[in-house]
Amino acid sequence: MPRKLLTTLRTSLAAGALAWLAAGPAGPAQAAEGERSFTLSTDPEEVVLQYRYSGGLRRGGVYTLFGDGRLVHERGGTGVHGASNRVETHIQRSEAEGLVRVIVEAGLVECGRECIEQQVRESLRVGKVPQAVDGVEVSLAVNLESYLGPGDSATHSAQRHIYLHSPSFLAELCPDLREIEGLLEVGRALSEHMTTAEEMD
């Protein structure tokens, strides 16, 4: 490699390293237009995500994710064949962030129940949101230590609680609504994590 090019490369690498050191610990990156960033608490007692389901053909239950990656699944009713109604496992930090990222990128921090139902009415051109008689009811709560969303000039903590009746039924009627799909996707991901934990137990 020519000496001049090698010198230039070394100078660029050194400058990059100094810039990285000056930036300090990593935090939520400045969100570009339409993008979102967040951080989660690492407190083992802090609930960062909770997902409840009830109704339909399934027994009700709740998934609770804590700041240290502890994931607990508690089922309602009586265990089948002596099976425990409570299963606990730990997931990696990257997996916990992945679960929450589904919620964040679906826009559910900004768009709650009223927003979703309004979109459903507009999509179907109806005055009232249709409901399945035997549909599953879902309640989602997310707690972000810091959040930077579209239009935000600075990071801030963010909490969101959403209740939605028959999300699977609504997703069939309005397949293009990313908020509903995000709600269903995080439920599927939580179920997969616990199924894996139960198989390894």
C-alpha positions in Angstrom: 0.0 0.0 0.0 1.4 3.5 -0.9 2.9 5.3 2.2 0.6 8.4 1.6 -2.5 6.2 1.5 -1.4 4.3 4.6 -0.8 7.5 6.5 -4.3 8.8 5.5 -5.9 5.6 6.6 -4.2 5.6 10.0 -5.2 9.3 10.6 -8.9 8.5 9.7 -8.9 5.5 12.1 -7.4 7.5 14.9 -9.9 10.3 14.4 -12.8 7.8 14.4 -11.6 6.2 17.7 -11.3 9.6 19.4 -14.8 10.5 18.3 -16.2 7.3 19.7 -14.4 7.8 23.0 -15.7 11.4 23.2 -19.2 10.3 22.6 -19.3 8.4 25.9 -21.7 5.5 26.8 -24.1 4.4 24.2 -27.7 5.7 24.6 -30.7 6.1 22.4 -29.6 7.4 19.0 -31.0 10.6 17.7 -34.0 9.4 15.7 -34.2 10.4 12.1 -37.6 11.5 10.7 -40.1 8.6 11.1 -37.6 6.5 13.2 -37.8 5.6 16.9 -35.3 4.6 19.6 -35.6 3.5 23.2 -33.8 2.0 26.2 -35.2 -0.4 28.8 -34.6 -0.4 32.6 -32.2 -3.1 33.9 -33.9 -3.1 37.4 -34.9 -6.7 38.2 -38.1 -5.5 39.8 -39.1 -3.2 37.0 -41.8 -4.5 34.6 -40.9 -3.4 31.1 -43.5 -5.4 29.3 -46.7 -7.1 30.2 -49.1 -9.0 27.9 -52.4 -10.3 29.1 -54.8 -12.5 27.1 -58.3 -13.9 27.9 -61.4 -15.3 26.3 -61.7 -17.4 23.2 -60.8 -21.0 23.3 -57.6 -20.5 25.3 -57.2 -20.2 29.1 -56.3 -16.7 30.0 -52.8 -15.8 31.1 -50.2 -13.1 31.4 -46.6 -12.7 30.3 -44.4 -10.4 32.4 -40.9 -9.3 31.4 -38.7 -7.6 34.0 -35.7 -5.4 33.5 -33.1 -8.2 34.2 -34.6 -10.3 31.4 -36.7 -12.5 33.7 -39.8 -13.6 31.7 -42.7 -15.1 33.6 -45.8 -16.8 32.2 -48.8 -17.3 34.5 -51.8 -19.2 33.2 -55.3 -18.9 34.6 -57.3 -21.9 35.7 -56.0 -25.3 36.8 -52.9 -26.9 35.4 -53.4 -29.9 33.1 -52.0 -33.2 34.3 -50.2 -31.5 37.2 -48.5 -29.0 35.0 -47.5 -25.8 36.7 -49.5 -22.6 36.0 -46.3 -20.6 36.3 -43.3 -20.9 34.1 -40.2 -18.6 34.5 -37.2 -18.2 32.3 -34.5 -15.6 31.4 -33.9 -14.2 28.0 -31.0 -12.2 26.7 -30.9 -8.4 26.7 -31.0 -8.4 22.9 -34.1 -10.7 22.9 -35.9 -8.4 25.4 -35.1 -5.4 23.3 -36.3 -7.3 20.2 -39.7 -7.9 21.8 -40.1 -4.3 22.7 -38.8 -3.2 19.3 -41.8 -4.9 17.7 -44.1 -2.7 19.8 -42.1 0.4 19.2 -41.7 0.0 15.4 -45.4 -0.8 15.0 -46.1 2.7 16.4 -47.9 1.5 19.5 -46.2 4.0 21.8 -48.0 6.8 19.8 -51.1 4.9 18.7 -53.3 3.5 21.5 -56.7 1.8 21.5 -58.7 4.9 20.3 -56.2 5.5 17.5 -56.4 1.8 16.4 -60.2 1.7 16.5 -60.4 4.9 14.5 -58.1 3.4 11.8 -60.3 0.3 11.8 -63.5 2.4 11.3 -61.9 4.5 8.6 -60.5 1.4 6.8 -63.9 -0.4 6.9 -65.9 2.7 6.5 -68.2 1.8 9.4 -69.3 3.8 12.4 -68.6 1.0 15.0 -65.7 -1.4 15.3 -66.9 -5.0 14.6 -66.2 -7.6 17.3 -66.0 -11.3 17.3 -68.2 -12.9 19.9 -65.6 -15.5 21.0 -62.6 -13.3 20.3 -59.5 -13.1 22.6 -59.1 -9.9 24.6 -55.5 -8.6 24.7 -54.0 -6.1 27.2 -50.5 -4.8 26.5 -48.4 -2.5 28.8 -44.9 -1.3 28.0 -42.6 0.8 30.1 -39.7 2.5 28.4 -36.9 4.1 30.5 -36.2 6.5 27.6 -37.8 7.0 24.2 -37.3 9.2 21.2 -40.0 9.1 18.6 -41.0 11.0 15.5 -41.2 14.7 16.3 -39.5 14.4 19.7 -36.7 16.9 20.2 -35.4 15.1 23.3 -35.6 11.6 25.0 -38.2 11.0 27.6 -39.7 8.1 29.6 -42.7 6.6 28.0 -45.5 4.2 29.1 -48.3 2.8 27.1 -51.3 0.6 28.1 -53.5 -0.8 25.3 -56.6 -3.0 25.6 -58.0 -4.5 22.4 -60.8 -6.9 21.8 -60.5 -9.5 19.0 -57.1 -8.3 17.5 -56.9 -11.5 15.3 -60.4 -10.8 13.9 -59.5 -7.2 13.3 -56.3 -8.1 11.6 -58.2 -10.3 9.1 -60.5 -7.4 8.4 -57.7 -4.8 8.2 -54.5 -6.7 7.3 -52.6 -3.4 6.5 -52.8 -2.0 10.0 -49.3 -2.4 11.4 -50.4 -1.6 15.0 -52.7 -4.6 15.2 -50.1 -6.8 13.5 -47.5 -5.6 16.0 -49.7 -6.5 18.9 -50.2 -10.0 17.6 -46.6 -10.4 16.7 -45.3 -9.7 20.2 -47.8 -12.2 21.6 -46.6 -14.9 19.2 -42.9 -14.1 20.1 -43.7 -14.3 23.9 -45.4 -17.7 23.3 -42.4 -19.0 21.4 -40.0 -18.0 24.1 -42.0 -19.8 26.8 -42.6 -22.9 24.6 -38.8 -23.1 24.2 -38.3 -22.7 28.0 -40.9 -25.4 28.8 -39.4 -27.9 26.3 -35.9 -27.4 27.9 -37.3 -27.7 31.4 
